[in-house]
Amino acid sequence: MNLLKRVLTAVVLIPIVLLIVLRAPVPVLALMAALVALLAIQEFLKLAESYGVRPFRWPTYIFVGLFFLFLALSPANKPLLDAAIFIYTLGFAAAIAPFVFLTVGMRRVDLSSSLPASATSVFAVTYIALPLAFLVQIRELWSGAFMLLYLLAVVWAGDIFAYFVGRSLGRHLMSPRISPKKTWEGALASVVASLVVGILLYNYALPISSALLNVKLMSRRDGYFALQSPPLWSTALLSIGINIAAQLGDLVESLIKRGAGVKDSGALLPGHGGMLDRIDALLFAAPVLWYYAAWQVMQ
């Protein structure tokens, strides 16, 4: 029954996600990323309560909302300028967050709870909001929609094969204290699946982009229309790097849940748990792709 719920939820959500990623204007994508971030942060702050923390809920939501609002209202449509503005915004948000939340903490009667609450809010911003902002910024780069399609396909393929191969063939536990069901067999299958899917996507990037352009699911700026694909070795390394980052992201969230004594971060998505459960891999994988893409733009 849980597997059926998992499949049905994916069948409903995947087309919606792909439509937003491929066709929505950047400001709309930023607002959707903000919604996802706020839902995931709400779950994270609830997990923090299991650690004895009384979090700053509304100050955290407002800070994250304003951060994404700025991203939504300031697209530059010039790759190098986009990257520079994004880095400045990211750095400013990360630097000012501790001061904002510690200032909020001054209003508490129990001052001993201010530092843990502030640290939790800062972590929520850097762990969830900032990585999701990388997705928005990737979309602003040339071929941005195709790169996001590549990212999602590589992460999803790795996740699917890890799940099914781990359940059927897994014998050697990877990290029994943190995630008792994860196995090395599943992890290896995940890497192979991401590698194959990543190579295939870039090998057929031109016809895929052309097909999406023809059905008006992608603009020419957002597709990959280069006559030559990237070198095989760079695509392979990038796909493996994204997969490893995604698996680490999943393990990190499992660590947080294990410490909180819960199985899922929430129950928002039937068969998948909460929003944080669904995006945990992307939180580590998105910065890896953004760095590669930004490096490519600057060449």
C-alpha positions as CSV (number, residue, x, y, z in Angstrom):
1,M,0.0,0.0,0.0
2,N,2.8,2.4,0.9
3,L,4.5,1.6,-2.5
4,L,1.3,2.3,-4.3
5,K,0.9,5.7,-2.5
6,R,4.5,6.5,-3.4
7,V,3.9,5.8,-7.1
8,L,0.6,7.6,-7.3
9,T,2.1,10.7,-5.6
10,A,5.0,10.7,-8.0
11,V,2.7,10.3,-11.0
12,V,0.8,13.4,-9.9
13,L,3.7,15.6,-8.8
14,I,6.3,14.9,-11.5
15,P,4.4,16.5,-14.4
16,I,3.6,19.5,-12.3
17,V,7.3,19.9,-11.2
18,L,8.5,19.5,-14.8
19,L,6.0,22.0,-16.1
20,I,7.2,24.6,-13.6
21,V,10.9,23.9,-14.2
22,L,10.7,23.9,-18.0
23,R,8.1,26.6,-18.7
24,A,7.4,28.9,-15.7
25,P,9.0,32.4,-15.8
26,V,11.9,32.8,-13.3
27,P,9.9,34.9,-10.8
28,V,7.2,32.2,-10.7
29,L,9.9,29.5,-10.2
30,A,11.3,31.6,-7.4
31,L,8.0,31.9,-5.7
32,M,7.4,28.1,-6.0
33,A,10.8,27.5,-4.5
34,A,9.9,29.8,-1.7
35,L,6.7,27.8,-1.0
36,V,8.7,24.5,-1.0
37,A,11.3,26.1,1.3
38,L,8.7,27.4,3.8
39,L,7.0,24.0,3.9
40,A,10.3,22.2,4.5
41,I,11.4,24.7,7.1
42,Q,8.1,24.3,8.9
43,E,8.9,20.6,9.2
44,F,12.5,21.2,10.2
45,L,11.5,23.6,13.0
46,K,9.1,21.0,14.3
47,L,11.9,18.4,14.3
48,A,14.0,20.9,16.2
49,E,11.5,20.9,19.0
50,S,12.3,17.3,19.6
51,Y,15.9,18.5,20.4
52,G,14.5,20.8,23.1
53,V,14.6,23.9,21.0
54,R,11.9,26.5,21.0
55,P,12.4,27.9,17.5
56,F,11.6,31.3,16.1
57,R,8.9,30.3,13.6
58,W,7.5,33.5,12.1
59,P,10.8,35.4,12.0
60,T,12.3,32.5,10.1
61,Y,9.4,32.4,7.7
62,I,9.6,36.1,7.1
63,F,13.3,36.1,6.5
64,V,13.1,33.3,4.0
65,G,10.1,34.8,2.3
66,L,11.9,38.1,1.8
67,F,15.0,36.4,0.5
68,F,13.0,34.6,-2.2
69,L,11.0,37.7,-3.0
70,F,14.2,39.5,-3.8
71,L,15.3,36.7,-6.1
72,A,11.9,36.8,-7.8
73,L,12.0,40.5,-8.4
74,S,15.6,40.9,-9.6
75,P,16.3,38.7,-12.6
76,A,19.1,40.2,-14.8
77,N,18.9,37.8,-17.8
78,K,22.7,38.1,-18.2
79,P,24.5,34.9,-17.1
80,L,27.6,36.5,-15.6
81,L,25.6,39.4,-14.0
82,D,23.0,36.9,-12.7
83,A,25.8,34.8,-11.1
84,A,27.4,37.8,-9.5
85,I,24.2,39.2,-8.0
86,F,23.2,35.8,-6.8
87,I,26.5,35.3,-5.0
88,Y,26.3,38.7,-3.3
89,T,22.7,38.0,-2.3
90,L,23.6,34.6,-0.9
91,G,26.5,35.8,1.0
92,F,24.6,38.8,2.5
93,A,21.7,36.5,3.6
94,A,24.1,34.0,5.2
95,A,26.1,36.8,6.9
96,I,23.2,38.8,8.3
97,A,21.0,35.8,9.4
98,P,22.8,35.3,12.8
99,F,22.4,39.0,13.7
100,V,18.8,39.1,12.7
101,F,17.8,36.0,14.8
102,L,20.0,36.9,17.8
103,T,18.3,40.3,17.8
104,V,14.9,38.6,17.8
105,G,16.2,36.5,20.7
106,M,16.6,39.6,22.8
107,R,12.9,39.8,23.3
108,R,12.6,36.4,25.0
109,V,12.1,36.2,28.7
110,D,14.2,33.0,28.9
111,L,17.4,34.3,27.4
112,S,19.0,30.8,27.6
113,S,16.8,29.7,24.8
114,S,17.8,32.5,22.5
115,L,21.0,31.1,21.2
116,P,19.7,27.5,20.3
117,A,16.6,29.1,18.6
118,S,18.8,31.5,16.6
119,A,21.2,28.8,15.6
120,T,18.3,26.6,14.5
121,S,16.9,29.4,12.3
122,V,20.3,30.2,10.8
123,F,20.7,26.5,10.0
124,A,17.2,26.3,8.5
125,V,18.2,29.2,6.2
126,T,21.5,27.8,5.1
127,Y,20.4,24.1,5.0
128,I,17.1,24.6,3.1
129,A,16.5,28.1,1.7
130,L,19.9,28.8,0.2
131,P,20.3,25.5,-1.7
132,L,16.8,25.9,-3.1
133,A,17.8,29.3,-4.3
134,F,20.5,27.6,-6.4
135,L,17.8,26.0,-8.4
136,V,16.3,29.4,-9.2
137,Q,19.7,30.7,-10.3
138,I,20.5,27.7,-12.4
139,R,17.3,28.4,-14.3
140,E,18.5,32.0,-15.1
141,L,21.6,30.7,-16.8
142,W,21.7,29.8,-20.5
143,S,20.3,26.3,-21.0
144,G,19.0,26.6,-17.5
145,A,15.8,24.6,-17.9
146,F,17.6,21.7,-19.5
147,M,20.2,21.7,-16.7
148,L,17.4,21.5,-14.1
149,L,15.8,18.7,-16.1
150,Y,19.2,16.9,-16.0
151,L,19.5,17.5,-12.3
152,L,16.1,16.2,-11.5
153,A,16.5,13.1,-13.8
154,V,19.9,12.2,-12.3
155,V,18.7,12.6,-8.7
156,W,15.4,10.8,-9.3
157,A,17.1,7.9,-11.2
158,G,19.5,7.4,-8.4
159,D,16.8,7.5,-5.8
160,I,14.6,5.1,-7.6
161,F,17.3,2.5,-8.2
162,A,18.7,2.8,-4.7
163,Y,15.2,2.1,-3.3
164,F,14.3,-0.9,-5.5
165,V,17.8,-2.5,-5.7
166,G,18.4,-1.9,-2.0
167,R,15.1,-3.6,-1.1
168,S,15.6,-6.6,-3.3
169,L,19.4,-7.2,-3.4
170,G,20.7,-5.1,-0.5
171,R,22.7,-7.1,2.1
172,H,25.5,-4.8,3.4
173,L,24.2,-2.0,5.5
174,M,25.7,1.4,4.8
175,S,24.9,3.3,8.0
176,P,22.7,1.3,10.3
177,R,22.7,3.8,13.1
178,I,21.5,6.6,10.8
179,S,19.5,4.9,8.1
180,P,19.0,1.2,8.8
181,K,17.5,0.3,5.4
182,K,20.3,1.9,3.2
183,T,22.7,-0.6,1.7
184,W,25.9,-0.4,-0.2
185,E,24.3,-2.4,-3.0
186,G,21.6,0.3,-3.3
187,A,24.1,3.1,-3.2
188,L,26.2,1.5,-6.0
189,A,23.0,1.0,-8.1
190,S,22.1,4.6,-7.4
191,V,25.5,5.8,-8.8
192,V,25.3,3.7,-11.9
193,A,21.7,4.8,-12.6
194,S,22.6,8.5,-12.3
195,L,25.7,8.0,-14.4
196,V,23.8,6.3,-17.2
197,V,20.9,8.8,-17.2
198,G,23.2,11.8,-17.0
199,I,25.3,10.6,-20.0
200,L,22.2,9.7,-22.1
201,L,20.6,13.1,-21.4
202,Y,23.6,15.1,-22.5
203,N,24.3,12.7,-25.4
204,Y,20.7,13.4,-26.7
205,A,20.5,16.9,-25.4
206,L,19.9,18.5,-28.8
207,P,16.9,16.3,-29.9
208,I,15.4,16.5,-26.4
209,S,15.6,20.3,-26.3
210,S,14.3,20.5,-29.9
211,A,11.3,18.3,-29.0
212,L,10.5,20.3,-25.9
213,L,10.8,23.5,-27.9
214,N,8.4,22.2,-30.6
215,V,5.7,21.4,-28.0
216,K,6.3,24.8,-26.4
217,L,7.5,23.3,-23.1
218,M,10.9,25.1,-23.4
219,S,12.1,28.4,-24.8
220,R,15.2,28.5,-27.0
221,R,17.2,30.3,-24.4
222,D,16.5,27.5,-21.8
223,G,17.3,24.5,-24.0
224,Y,20.6,22.9,-24.9
225,F,21.2,23.5,-28.6
226,A,25.0,23.1,-28.9
227,L,26.0,21.0,-31.9
228,Q,28.5,19.0,-29.8
229,S,27.8,17.4,-26.4
230,P,30.2,18.1,-23.5
231,P,33.1,15.7,-23.1
232,L,32.0,12.3,-21.8
233,W,34.4,12.4,-18.9
234,S,33.0,15.7,-17.6
235,T,29.4,14.6,-17.9
236,A,30.3,11.3,-16.1
237,L,32.1,13.1,-13.3
238,L,29.3,15.6,-12.9
239,S,26.7,12.9,-12.8
240,I,28.6,10.9,-10.2
241,G,29.3,14.1,-8.1
242,I,25.6,15.0,-8.1
243,N,24.6,11.5,-7.1
244,I,27.1,11.4,-4.2
245,A,25.9,14.8,-3.0
246,A,22.3,13.6,-3.3
247,Q,23.0,10.5,-1.2
248,L,24.8,12.5,1.4
249,G,21.8,14.9,1.5
250,D,19.5,12.0,2.2
251,L,21.8,10.7,4.9
252,V,22.0,14.1,6.6
253,E,18.3,14.4,6.8
254,S,18.1,10.8,8.2
255,L,20.5,11.9,10.9
256,I,18.3,14.8,11.8
257,K,15.2,12.6,11.9
258,R,17.0,9.8,13.8
259,G,18.1,12.3,16.5
260,A,14.5,13.6,16.7
261,G,13.1,10.1,17.0
262,V,10.8,10.2,13.9
263,K,10.6,8.2,10.7
264,D,9.4,11.1,8.4
265,S,9.7,14.9,8.6
266,G,6.0,15.1,7.9
267,A,3.0,13.6,6.2
268,L,2.3,16.1,3.4
269,L,3.1,13.7,0.5
270,P,1.5,10.3,0.8
271,G,4.1,7.5,0.5
272,H,7.0,10.0,0.6
273,G,6.6,11.6,4.0
274,G,7.1,15.4,4.3
275,M,8.4,18.0,1.9
276,L,11.9,17.8,3.5
277,D,11.9,14.1,2.9
278,R,11.3,14.8,-0.8
279,I,13.9,17.5,-1.4
280,D,16.7,16.4,1.0
281,A,18.8,15.0,-1.9
282,L,18.4,18.2,-4.0
283,L,19.6,20.4,-1.1
284,F,23.1,19.0,-1.5
285,A,23.0,18.3,-5.3
286,A,21.8,21.7,-6.5
287,P,25.0,23.6,-5.4
288,V,27.2,21.0,-7.2
289,L,25.4,21.6,-10.5
290,W,25.3,25.4,-10.0
291,Y,29.1,25.5,-9.4
292,Y,29.7,23.5,-12.6
293,A,27.3,25.6,-14.6
294,A,28.7,28.9,-13.3
295,W,32.3,27.6,-14.1
296,Q,31.2,26.8,-17.6
297,V,29.6,30.2,-18.1
298,M,32.8,31.9,-17.1
299,Q,35.0,29.9,-19.5
